[in-house]
Amino acid sequence: MTLPGLDGDDAARTLKTVGDQAGAIRGVIAWRGDQPVVVVAHGGANTPVSLGPDRHPELTVRVVWADSGPAADGTAFAPELSAEREELPLPLYEDLGRRASLVGLGAETLERFRKMTVPEPGPVARQSVELRNDDRR
C-alpha cells in the first residue's frame, strides 16, 4: 500500500501524520475482516507500522522488516527537521551511502530511483512514536 503522504499526486500530502499512516494500515486490516495479519514493512514505514501491534496486538501475527526495523518508544525518524520544512527529501547519495548500502547500483538506476521517490511529509519525519503496550512484542 502507499501510505498517506507518499502519493506524489496528493496536494495535501505534506500535512499527513504518523497517525494518518497508522490509521491507513489499520483500515487495510479492517478491510480484510479484522483477521490477524502478517505485516511487511520497508524503510520509512517503521514508525506507523510499529504503532499497529502496539494499538492492536491481536491483529498482528508478525511483522517482517525489510531494510528497517521497529521504531523505539520516543523516537522520530528526523526529529531535527525544522518545523518550517514541509517534507524530507531523499538525501544525497554520498550521505545515504554512509547509512545504507548502494553497492551494485549504477548511476542510471540511482537516477531513476531519485525521480521515483516522494519526500516524506515533515510531520511524519518529526513525530515521535509512543509505544505503551508490551503485548506488541
C-alpha positions as CSV (number, residue, x, y, z in Angstrom):
1,M,0.0,0.0,0.0
2,T,1.1,3.6,-0.5
3,L,1.0,5.3,2.9
4,P,-0.8,8.7,3.2
5,G,1.7,11.5,2.4
6,L,3.6,9.3,-0.1
7,D,1.3,9.7,-3.1
8,G,3.0,12.3,-5.2
9,D,-0.4,13.4,-6.7
10,D,-1.9,14.2,-3.3
11,A,-1.9,18.0,-3.0
12,A,-2.3,17.8,0.8
13,R,0.4,15.1,1.3
14,T,2.8,17.3,3.3
15,L,0.2,17.6,6.0
16,K,-0.1,13.9,6.7
17,T,1.0,12.5,10.1
18,V,2.1,9.2,11.5
19,G,-1.4,8.8,12.9
20,D,-2.8,9.1,9.3
21,Q,-0.4,6.4,8.1
22,A,-1.1,4.1,11.1
23,G,-4.8,4.6,10.5
24,A,-4.5,3.7,6.8
25,I,-2.7,0.5,7.8
26,R,-5.4,-0.3,10.3
27,G,-8.0,0.4,7.6
28,V,-6.5,-2.2,5.3
29,I,-6.6,-4.7,8.2
30,A,-10.3,-3.8,8.8
31,W,-11.0,-4.2,5.1
32,R,-9.6,-7.8,5.4
33,G,-12.2,-8.5,8.1
34,D,-10.1,-7.8,11.1
35,Q,-8.4,-11.2,10.7
36,P,-4.8,-11.3,12.2
37,V,-2.3,-10.4,9.5
38,V,1.4,-10.5,8.8
39,V,2.7,-7.0,8.0
40,V,5.7,-6.5,5.8
41,A,7.3,-3.1,6.3
42,H,10.0,-1.3,4.4
43,G,12.1,1.8,5.2
44,G,10.3,4.8,6.5
45,A,7.2,2.8,7.3
46,N,8.8,1.6,10.5
47,T,7.1,4.3,12.6
48,P,3.5,3.8,11.6
49,V,3.9,0.0,11.4
50,S,5.3,-0.1,14.9
51,L,2.1,1.5,16.1
52,G,-0.1,-1.3,14.7
53,P,1.0,-4.1,17.1
54,D,1.1,-1.6,20.0
55,R,-2.5,-0.5,19.5
56,H,-3.9,-3.8,18.2
57,P,-1.6,-6.7,19.1
58,E,-4.4,-9.2,18.5
59,L,-4.5,-8.2,14.8
60,T,-0.8,-8.6,14.1
61,V,0.6,-12.2,13.8
62,R,4.1,-11.0,12.8
63,V,5.9,-8.0,11.4
64,V,8.6,-8.6,8.7
65,W,11.0,-5.8,8.5
66,A,12.7,-5.3,5.1
67,D,15.6,-2.8,5.2
68,S,14.4,-1.4,8.5
69,G,13.3,-2.4,12.0
70,P,10.8,-1.4,14.6
71,A,10.8,2.1,16.0
72,A,11.7,2.5,19.6
73,D,9.4,4.3,22.0
74,G,10.0,8.1,22.0
75,T,12.0,8.1,18.7
76,A,11.3,10.0,15.5
77,F,12.8,9.5,12.0
78,A,14.1,13.0,11.8
79,P,13.4,14.9,15.0
80,E,15.9,17.7,14.0
81,L,13.8,18.6,10.9
82,S,12.7,22.2,11.3
83,A,9.0,23.0,11.6
84,E,9.3,25.2,8.5
85,R,10.3,22.2,6.4
86,E,7.2,20.7,4.7
87,E,9.0,17.5,3.7
88,L,12.1,15.4,4.0
89,P,13.6,14.6,0.6
90,L,15.9,11.6,-0.2
91,P,19.4,12.6,0.9
92,L,22.3,13.0,-1.4
93,Y,23.7,9.6,-2.3
94,E,27.0,10.4,-0.7
95,D,25.2,10.8,2.6
96,L,22.8,7.9,2.1
97,G,25.7,5.6,1.3
98,R,27.1,6.2,4.8
99,R,23.9,4.7,6.3
100,A,22.8,2.2,3.6
101,S,24.4,0.0,1.0
102,L,24.3,1.3,-2.5
103,V,26.7,-1.3,-3.8
104,G,25.9,-2.5,-7.3
105,L,23.5,0.3,-8.1
106,G,24.7,2.2,-11.2
107,A,24.2,5.8,-12.0
108,E,21.2,5.1,-14.2
109,T,19.5,3.1,-11.5
110,L,20.2,5.7,-8.9
111,E,18.8,8.5,-11.1
112,R,15.7,6.5,-11.8
113,F,15.3,5.8,-8.1
114,R,15.6,9.6,-7.3
115,K,13.0,10.5,-9.9
116,M,10.5,8.0,-8.4
117,T,10.9,8.9,-4.8
118,V,8.4,11.0,-2.9
119,P,9.7,13.0,0.0
120,E,8.5,12.1,3.5
121,P,5.9,14.6,4.9
122,G,7.5,16.8,7.5
123,P,5.0,15.9,10.2
124,V,5.8,12.2,9.7
125,A,9.5,12.7,9.9
126,R,9.4,14.8,13.0
127,Q,6.7,13.0,15.0
128,S,7.9,10.6,17.7
129,V,6.2,7.3,18.3
130,E,4.7,6.4,21.6
131,L,4.6,2.7,22.3
132,R,2.9,1.6,25.5
133,N,1.6,-2.0,25.1
134,D,4.1,-4.7,25.8
135,D,1.8,-7.2,24.1
136,R,3.2,-5.8,20.8
137,R,6.2,-8.0,21.4
